[in-house]
């Protein structure tokens, strides 16, 4: 009776140990269970960028990424070398530190999105604050559509129309307000 009880206990200990091992080991094909770190740097004083940063955070897969840090900064400090950095700001202020954004000829509400997988760096620079926000929202949209952060596609976009508005069964005319 004691010997069979010892066998049952040994079997239970073995099964428990195997369960813990399975739960804590990395999934097949993964090097480790460490999550990728992401930092989002938004240019201080550019209000719409906080909205774009929040949309990017919501679009990042929480099982793949740990806590995402958002920094409101002057872009003077160094970026993280071991994690992905997403920089959102105005083209005129970012072009000295990031020459890749200087090449684009942006119109009002236009943006350039550059990606450097080797440096783990994504930059969305706008001609003005709305353009920078649209660049950040483009990053969020690509992530929502299933792109991995390292596969975000670079893009330069200027609006087709001078004023961006949308209309859904609202008659144009008296009482309809468009803010520029």
C-alpha positions as CSV (number, residue, x, y, z in Angstrom):
1,X,0.0,0.0,0.0
2,X,2.8,2.5,0.9
3,X,4.8,1.5,-2.2
4,X,1.8,2.2,-4.5
5,X,1.1,5.5,-2.7
6,X,4.8,6.5,-3.3
7,X,4.4,5.6,-7.0
8,X,1.3,7.8,-7.3
9,X,3.1,10.7,-5.6
10,X,6.1,10.3,-7.9
11,X,3.8,10.2,-11.0
12,X,1.9,13.4,-9.7
13,X,5.2,15.2,-9.1
14,X,6.5,14.2,-12.6
15,X,3.2,15.4,-14.3
16,X,3.4,18.7,-12.4
17,X,7.0,19.3,-13.3
18,X,6.2,18.5,-17.0
19,X,3.3,20.9,-16.9
20,X,5.5,23.7,-15.5
21,X,8.1,23.0,-18.1
22,X,5.7,23.1,-21.0
23,X,4.1,26.4,-19.7
24,X,7.4,28.2,-19.2
25,X,9.3,27.0,-22.3
26,X,9.3,29.2,-25.4
27,X,6.9,28.2,-28.2
28,X,8.3,26.2,-31.1
29,X,10.3,28.4,-33.5
30,X,10.9,31.2,-30.9
31,X,14.2,31.9,-29.4
32,X,12.8,32.9,-26.1
33,X,9.7,34.1,-24.4
34,X,11.0,37.7,-24.0
35,X,8.7,40.3,-25.5
36,X,10.0,42.9,-28.0
37,X,10.3,46.3,-26.5
38,X,8.9,49.4,-28.3
39,X,9.4,53.1,-27.5
40,X,7.3,55.8,-29.2
41,X,8.9,59.3,-29.2
42,X,6.5,62.1,-29.9
43,X,7.6,65.7,-30.5
44,X,6.7,67.8,-27.5
45,X,4.0,70.4,-28.1
46,X,2.4,68.7,-31.1
47,X,-1.0,67.7,-29.7
48,X,-2.3,65.4,-32.4
49,X,0.7,63.1,-32.0
50,X,-0.5,61.8,-28.6
51,X,-3.6,60.5,-30.4
52,X,-1.5,58.8,-33.1
53,X,0.7,57.3,-30.4
54,X,-2.3,55.9,-28.6
55,X,-3.6,54.3,-31.8
56,X,-0.2,52.7,-32.4
57,X,-0.1,51.3,-28.9
58,X,-3.6,49.9,-29.4
59,X,-2.5,48.3,-32.7
60,X,0.6,46.5,-31.3
61,X,0.0,42.9,-30.5
62,X,0.2,42.6,-26.6
63,X,1.5,39.0,-26.8
64,X,4.4,40.0,-29.0
65,X,5.3,43.3,-27.3
66,X,5.8,44.2,-23.7
67,X,4.8,47.5,-22.2
68,X,5.1,50.2,-24.8
69,X,6.7,53.4,-23.5
70,X,5.6,56.8,-25.0
71,X,8.0,59.7,-24.5
72,X,7.0,63.3,-25.0
73,X,10.4,64.9,-25.9
74,X,12.5,67.4,-27.8
75,X,14.2,64.6,-29.8
76,X,17.5,65.5,-28.2
77,X,18.3,62.2,-26.4
78,X,19.4,59.0,-27.9
79,X,17.0,56.3,-29.1
80,X,16.9,52.8,-27.7
81,X,19.5,50.5,-29.4
82,X,18.0,47.2,-28.4
83,X,14.3,47.9,-29.0
84,X,12.1,49.3,-31.8
85,X,11.8,53.1,-31.7
86,X,8.9,54.9,-33.4
87,X,9.5,58.7,-33.9
88,X,6.6,61.0,-34.6
89,X,7.2,64.7,-35.4
90,X,7.4,67.6,-37.8
91,X,9.7,67.2,-40.8
92,X,11.4,70.6,-40.3
93,X,12.4,69.6,-36.7
94,X,13.4,66.0,-37.4
95,X,15.4,66.5,-40.6
96,X,18.7,67.4,-38.8
97,X,18.7,64.3,-36.7
98,X,17.1,62.0,-39.3
99,X,18.3,63.1,-42.8
100,X,16.1,60.4,-44.4
101,X,13.0,62.6,-43.9
102,X,14.5,65.7,-45.5
103,X,14.2,64.3,-49.0
104,X,10.4,64.4,-49.2
105,X,8.5,67.4,-50.7
106,X,5.5,67.5,-48.4
107,X,2.4,69.6,-48.8
108,X,0.1,70.6,-46.0
109,X,-1.2,67.5,-44.2
110,X,1.4,65.3,-46.0
111,X,3.8,62.9,-44.4
112,X,6.8,60.7,-45.0
113,X,7.2,57.3,-43.3
114,X,10.7,55.8,-43.2
115,X,11.7,52.4,-41.9
116,X,15.2,51.3,-41.0
117,X,15.0,47.6,-39.8
118,X,18.8,47.5,-39.0
119,X,18.4,50.4,-36.5
120,X,15.0,49.2,-35.5
121,X,13.7,52.7,-36.3
122,X,10.4,54.0,-37.8
123,X,9.9,57.7,-38.4
124,X,6.7,59.4,-39.3
125,X,7.4,63.1,-40.2
126,X,4.7,65.5,-41.3
127,X,4.8,68.8,-43.1
128,X,2.8,70.1,-40.1
129,X,1.0,68.6,-37.0
130,X,-1.9,67.0,-38.9
131,X,0.5,65.4,-41.4
132,X,2.6,64.0,-38.6
133,X,-0.6,62.6,-37.0
134,X,-1.6,61.0,-40.4
135,X,1.8,59.4,-40.6
136,X,1.4,57.9,-37.1
137,X,-2.1,56.6,-38.0
138,X,-0.6,55.0,-41.1
139,X,1.7,53.0,-38.9
140,X,-1.3,51.9,-36.7
141,X,-3.3,51.0,-39.8
142,X,-0.5,48.8,-41.2
143,X,-0.2,47.0,-37.8
144,X,-4.0,46.6,-37.7
145,X,-3.9,45.0,-41.1
146,X,-1.4,42.3,-39.9
147,X,2.0,43.8,-40.7
148,X,4.8,42.9,-38.3
149,X,6.6,46.0,-37.0
150,X,9.7,45.1,-39.0
151,X,7.6,44.9,-42.2
152,X,6.0,48.4,-42.0
153,X,6.1,49.8,-45.5
154,X,7.8,53.2,-46.1
155,X,5.5,55.8,-47.7
156,X,5.3,59.4,-48.7
157,X,1.8,60.8,-49.0
158,X,0.3,64.2,-49.8
159,X,-3.4,64.6,-49.8
160,X,-5.2,64.8,-53.1
161,X,-7.5,67.6,-51.9
162,X,-6.6,70.7,-50.0
163,X,-9.1,70.1,-47.3
164,X,-9.7,66.6,-45.8
165,X,-13.3,66.0,-44.8
166,X,-15.6,63.1,-44.9
167,X,-19.3,63.1,-45.5
168,X,-21.8,60.3,-44.7
169,X,-25.3,61.3,-45.7
170,X,-24.9,64.8,-44.4
171,X,-26.1,67.4,-46.9
172,X,-23.6,70.1,-47.8
173,X,-24.8,73.6,-47.5
174,X,-26.2,75.8,-44.7
175,X,-25.1,74.7,-41.2
176,X,-22.3,72.4,-42.3
177,X,-19.0,73.5,-40.8
178,X,-15.6,72.5,-42.1
179,X,-12.6,73.3,-40.0
180,X,-9.2,73.8,-41.6
